[in-house]
Amino acid sequence: MSADTAAAVLTHIVRSIVDDPDAVRVESSSADGRDRLEVRVGPGDLGRVIGRRGRTAASIRTVTRAAAARDGVELDIEFLDDDD
């Protein structure tokens, strides 16, 4: 995957928001010509990452996509509970 910068930025941001940073996992995959980052957080932390009305998640996506643009990559980001 060529979005290593974006994955590092995403990991750093999410780990700084959650209560249990060691539970944060960022997995990458590719489908239909687009890269995808899946963020898994520990129990109870998904609400922190999503924020009120999804504003925090939207901001995280904006910053991460800007980092991906530096690598010339378009990507999708999905936030998941670790038990999904």
C-alpha positions in Angstrom: 0.0 0.0 0.0 1.3 3.4 -0.8 -0.6 5.4 1.9 2.0 4.8 4.6 2.1 8.5 5.5 -1.7 8.5 5.9 -1.8 5.4 8.0 0.8 6.8 10.3 -1.1 10.1 10.6 -4.3 8.3 11.2 -2.8 6.0 13.9 -1.3 9.0 15.7 -4.5 11.0 15.7 -6.7 8.1 16.9 -4.3 7.0 19.6 -4.3 10.5 21.0 -8.1 10.6 21.3 -9.0 7.2 22.8 -8.7 6.0 26.4 -6.9 2.8 25.4 -4.3 3.7 22.7 -2.8 0.2 22.7 -6.1 -1.2 21.4 -6.0 0.9 18.2 -5.4 -1.1 15.0 -5.2 0.4 11.5 -5.5 -2.2 8.7 -5.1 -1.4 5.1 -6.6 -3.0 2.0 -7.3 -2.1 -1.7 -10.5 -2.6 -3.7 -11.8 -1.1 -6.9 -8.6 1.0 -7.3 -9.0 2.7 -4.0 -7.1 2.1 -0.8 -9.0 1.6 2.4 -8.0 2.1 6.0 -10.0 0.4 8.7 -9.5 1.7 12.2 -10.4 -0.6 15.1 -10.6 0.8 18.6 -11.2 -0.7 22.0 -14.6 -1.1 23.6 -16.2 2.2 24.5 -13.8 4.3 22.4 -15.7 4.4 19.1 -17.9 7.2 20.4 -14.8 9.3 21.1 -13.5 8.8 17.6 -16.8 9.6 15.9 -17.7 12.5 18.1 -20.9 14.5 18.1 -22.7 14.2 14.8 -19.6 12.6 13.3 -17.6 15.8 13.4 -14.5 14.3 14.9 -14.5 11.4 12.4 -15.0 13.9 9.5 -12.1 15.9 10.7 -9.9 12.9 11.1 -10.8 11.8 7.5 -10.0 15.3 6.2 -6.5 15.3 7.7 -5.8 11.7 6.8 -6.9 12.3 3.2 -4.6 15.3 3.0 -1.7 13.2 4.1 -2.7 10.5 1.5 -2.7 13.2 -1.2 1.0 13.8 -0.4 1.5 10.2 -1.4 -0.7 10.6 -4.5 -3.3 8.2 -3.1 -7.1 8.4 -2.7 -8.5 6.4 0.2 -11.6 5.6 2.3 -11.5 5.4 6.0 -13.8 3.3 8.2 -14.1 3.3 12.0 -15.0 0.0 13.6 -15.4 -1.3 17.2 -12.9 -4.0 18.0 -15.8 -6.4 18.5 -17.1 -6.0 14.9 
